[in-house]
Amino acid sequence: MNKRIKSKILKFYAFFMCAFSFLNPVYAVEKIEGGNITIEALGSIIKNLATRIQIFGVIISFIALVVFVIQFIIGDDETKQRKKKTIIYTLAGVALLILVPSIINFVIDTLE
C-alpha cells in the first residue's frame, strides 16, 4: 500500500479514536414506565402509519406513471413492450395501496 494512503488511514483512525474517547459509556438503560399497549392502540398506530405510507405511495406512483407513459409514447417497439408491463405493474401497485386500509381493518378485526 502506498505510504501516503497509509498515512491518511492512520490519521483518520487517530481522529476517530480521539473523538470517541471522550464519550461516556452507557452500560444500562432503565426500564420505561407504562408499556400497556392494547390491540386498539396498536391498531390506531398501524392505521396512522399505513395512511402515511398510502399517501406517499400514491404520490410516487403518480409520478412514476407519468414518466412511464411519456417513455411509452416516445419509445420504440421494444421499449413500448417493456413500459407497457411496467405501467401494468405500477397500476397493480396503486390498486394494492388503495386496498391497504381494508386489509389492515380485516387483520385488526380478526385479532380482536
N, C-alpha and C positions, 0 to 999 in steps of 0.2 A: 504494500500500500504506500502511496505517496506520503512523504513526511508532512507536507502541507495539509493533506486531508487528515492525517493522524493528529496533527496539532489542533485543527478545528474541532475534531471529535472530542479531544481531551478538554478543550476549553468549554465546549458545550456541556459535557458531563460535569465538569467542575462548577459551572454556573448553576446547574440544576441541583447539584448536591449542596451547594451553599444556600440556595433559595429554599430548599425543603428542610434544611437542618434547623431552621428557626421555628418550624411549625410544632405545635404541641401535639403529642399523640393522643388519640381518642381510644380509650380502652373499652368502654361500655356505654350503652345508651339506656337511660331509664325508661321504664315502661310508660306508655302514654295512657292517661285515664280514658275511660269510655271504651269504645270499640264494639258496642252492641249494634250491629248492622242487621236490619230486618230485610226480608225479601222486598218489601215495598220501597225501602230506602235504596237498596241495590238496584231495583227496577227503575227508579227515577234517575239514578246516576247513569245507568246504561242508556235509558231513553234520551237523556240530555246529550250524552256523548254521541249516540247514533244520529241524532238530529244534526249536530255539527258536522259529523262525517258525511252525512247525506247532502247537506248544503254544499260543502266543499267538493264532494264528488260530482254533483250535478254541474257545478260551475266548470270544473276541469273537463268533464265530459263534453260540455257545450263547446268549449274552446277547441278540444281535440276534434270534435265533429266538423267544425268549421274548417280547420286545417285539412282534415282528410277529404272533405268534399272538394275543396279547392285543388288539392293534389289529384283527386279523381278526375276533375274537369280538365286539367291541363296535362294529364299524364298520357302516355302511350297505352297500347292494349295490355301489355304485361303489368304495368303499373296500375291500370284500372282494375284488373282482376284482384291484385293484392289489396288495393284500397277498398274495394267492394267488401271483401272479407273483413277488413279492419273496421269498416263502418258498421257492419252487421254485429261484430263482437262488441263494439262500443255501445250500440243501441241495446244489446242484451245486458250490458253492464248498467246502463241507465235504468232499465226495467228492474234489475235486481236492487238498485239503490232506492227505487220507488217502493219496492216491497219490503225494505228493511224494517220499517215500523210494524208492519203486520207480523213479520217473523219474530221480532222481539216481543211483541204483545202475546203471541202464541206461546213462546217459551216461558214468559213470566206467568201466564195463566196456568200453564202446565205445572210449574214449580209451586204455585200457591196451592 
